Amino acid sequence: MLPTSDAMLKVAIVGATGVVGQEFIVALDRHPWFSVEAIAASERSAGKRYIDALRDSATGIMKWHQHRPVPEYARDMVVKSVGEIDARDYDLIFTAVETDDARVIEPRLAQHTPVISTAAAFRYEQDVPILIPGINDDHAELLNVQRERRQWQGFIAPLPNCTTTGLAITLKPIMDAFGIERVIMTSLQAVSGAGRSPGVAALDIFDNIIPFIPKEEEKVQVEAKKILGRFTDGRIDDARFRVSCTCTRVPVIDGHTESAFVETSRECEPEDVKQAMLRYSRGVSVRGLPSAPEEYIIVHDDPSRPQPRLDRDTNDGMSTVVGRIRKDTAFERGVKYVLLSHNEKMGSAKGAVLLAEMLKTRELL
Ligand SMILES: NC(=O)c1ccc[n+]([C@@H]2O[C@H](COP(=O)([O-])OP(=O)(O)OC[C@H]3O[C@@H](n4cnc5c(N)ncnc54)[C@H](OP(=O)(O)O)[C@@H]3O)[C@@H](O)[C@H]2O)c1
């Protein structure tokens, strides 16, 4: 493993009080390579101790979304405003803010320091890769192109939308082994994926399914093809297959479930696809990194899995869990399956920390 404790990288978290920011706080607790030196949020929180910024001053209610208590290291840290963050003081900055805020905040920080972002603001720009550690690590080279083109010392490295993550992770072994022509996917997404502001109102989601998540389907359709595209001559050529999806919100707290239909280029049986996924999982590039799961992809034979309540926390939410792989009956060749990916772990903060670890091993940090 790379750095030792005397070579800890100094990191800042922007958006530390939000749903994803809290996951960063937890994912970086006692991290062997990264030390959290600053946390920032909106003006509403700036100047308060972290523990106080999480508390609604009128009601005393704590907006702490995690299963474990606020880590000791973060409780008394004073939250800064973004304006108070001098990027030159840090080796790496994680950002977890809404896209409109990210559009303004991230380039200012990236001029000096690498930024790993959970927001969509820069995902679709030509010199910006959308990275999933273990899936398209070679695209990270585009960060050097970005640096040079923008004359930045840092860069912006965004993760995908959390709904794309599990889909792309399961498509990659299929694409490598059998080729892909078409993908049709319907998601059943957790409420935590909407964040806290504006979030999803309890009155809307209890006893209900909401069949529309603004901009989500477009994001998945574009991002999956970019992530699984080919990096050559300093650019990414999108994968050629077509993607169509329907994204819905369901009354589940954490963990996005997705039903995928994949038309392959070459014949394959469900067992072949299962073996391709397990083979990929065993040989995945990020194996052994501090935040990497023991099993990158898990495939269940039990037809009642994956289920969010049972499977989302496997390997601390870093495994993509697959089940119900079976022959598709509408496509000429292909399979259908169900996957589950933890939207706040592999799908955002802890996935971003794993990305940082991967970039470190490639000497991009
Ligand atoms: N939730 C998920 O599962 C998920 C998954 C993947 C990606 N994402 C993406 O991650 C980002 C954050 O999502 P979230 O769910 O964590 O949102 P959230 O719960 O609404 O949190 C937003 C955070 O941004 C801070 N903030 C707001 N305006 C700011 C400003 N002008 N300057 C600095 N900080 C500001 C907030 O601080 P205050 O507390 O002070 O208001 C809070 O810390 C979004 O782009 C989202 O699309 C979310």
The ligand as a Tripos MOL2 file, in Angstrom:
@<TRIPOS>MOLECULE
LIG
   48    52     1     0     0
SMALL
NO_CHARGES

@<TRIPOS>ATOM
      1 N1        -27.4540   11.6240   -2.1390 N.am      1 LIG1
      2 C1        -26.8810   10.7380   -2.9480 C.2       1 LIG1
      3 O1        -27.0730    9.5230   -2.8350 O.2       1 LIG1
      4 C2        -25.9620   11.2090   -4.0430 C.ar      1 LIG1
      5 C3        -25.2600   10.2460   -4.7560 C.ar      1 LIG1
      6 C4        -24.3550   10.6520   -5.7400 C.ar      1 LIG1
      7 C5        -24.1820   11.9740   -5.9980 C.ar      1 LIG1
      8 N2        -24.8920   12.9120   -5.3060 N.ar      1 LIG1
      9 C6        -24.6050   14.3240   -5.5920 C.3       1 LIG1
     10 O2        -23.8290   14.8420   -4.5100 O.3       1 LIG1
     11 C7        -24.0920   16.2490   -4.3470 C.3       1 LIG1
     12 C8        -24.5140   16.5010   -2.9110 C.3       1 LIG1
     13 O3        -25.7210   15.7860   -2.6770 O.3       1 LIG1
     14 P1        -26.3620   15.6290   -1.2270 P.3       1 LIG1
     15 O4        -27.4000   14.5910   -1.4010 O.co2     1 LIG1
     16 O5        -25.3160   15.4150   -0.1910 O.co2     1 LIG1
     17 O6        -27.0020   17.0840   -1.0170 O.3       1 LIG1
     18 P2        -27.4900   17.7690    0.3460 P.3       1 LIG1
     19 O7        -27.8010   16.7550    1.3710 O.co2     1 LIG1
     20 O8        -28.5360   18.7330   -0.0440 O.co2     1 LIG1
     21 O9        -26.1890   18.5910    0.8550 O.3       1 LIG1
     22 C9        -25.7010   19.7370    0.1940 C.3       1 LIG1
     23 C10       -24.4390   20.2440    0.8810 C.3       1 LIG1
     24 O10       -23.9610   21.4030    0.1620 O.3       1 LIG1
     25 C11       -23.8100   22.4840    1.0850 C.3       1 LIG1
     26 N3        -24.0260   23.7330    0.3590 N.ar      1 LIG1
     27 C12       -25.1830   24.2520   -0.1240 C.ar      1 LIG1
     28 N4        -24.9400   25.3990   -0.7700 N.ar      1 LIG1
     29 C13       -23.6020   25.6210   -0.6780 C.ar      1 LIG1
     30 C14       -22.7390   26.6590   -1.1070 C.ar      1 LIG1
     31 N5        -23.1900   27.7020   -1.7880 N.pl3     1 LIG1
     32 N6        -21.4190   26.5420   -0.8200 N.ar      1 LIG1
     33 C15       -20.9380   25.4820   -0.1520 C.ar      1 LIG1
     34 N7        -21.7010   24.4830    0.3030 N.ar      1 LIG1
     35 C16       -23.0200   24.5610    0.0360 C.ar      1 LIG1
     36 C17       -24.8210   22.2260    2.1580 C.3       1 LIG1
     37 O11       -24.4570   22.9630    3.3320 O.3       1 LIG1
     38 P3        -25.5340   23.4260    4.4530 P.3       1 LIG1
     39 O12       -25.8240   22.2190    5.2930 O.co2     1 LIG1
     40 O13       -24.7920   24.4720    5.1810 O.co2     1 LIG1
     41 O14       -26.7400   23.9290    3.7170 O.co2     1 LIG1
     42 C18       -24.6450   20.7170    2.3190 C.3       1 LIG1
     43 O15       -23.4610   20.4670    3.0660 O.3       1 LIG1
     44 C19       -25.1730   16.5890   -5.3730 C.3       1 LIG1
     45 O16       -24.5630   17.1360   -6.5270 O.3       1 LIG1
     46 C20       -25.8020   15.2450   -5.6850 C.3       1 LIG1
     47 O17       -26.3930   15.2050   -6.9660 O.3       1 LIG1
     48 C21       -25.7550   12.5640   -4.3250 C.ar      1 LIG1
@<TRIPOS>BOND
     1     1     2 1
     2     2     3 2
     3     2     4 1
     4     4     5 ar
     5     4    48 ar
     6     5     6 ar
     7     6     7 ar
     8     7     8 ar
     9     8     9 1
    10     8    48 ar
    11     9    10 1
    12     9    46 1
    13    10    11 1
    14    11    12 1
    15    11    44 1
    16    12    13 1
    17    13    14 1
    18    14    15 2
    19    14    16 1
    20    14    17 1
    21    17    18 1
    22    18    19 2
    23    18    20 1
    24    18    21 1
    25    21    22 1
    26    22    23 1
    27    23    24 1
    28    23    42 1
    29    24    25 1
    30    25    26 1
    31    25    36 1
    32    26    27 ar
    33    26    35 ar
    34    27    28 ar
    35    28    29 ar
    36    29    30 ar
    37    29    35 ar
    38    30    31 1
    39    30    32 ar
    40    32    33 ar
    41    33    34 ar
    42    34    35 ar
    43    36    37 1
    44    36    42 1
    45    37    38 1
    46    38    39 2
    47    38    40 1
    48    38    41 1
    49    42    43 1
    50    44    45 1
    51    44    46 1
    52    46    47 1
@<TRIPOS>SUBSTRUCTURE
     1 LIG1         1 GROUP 0 **** ****
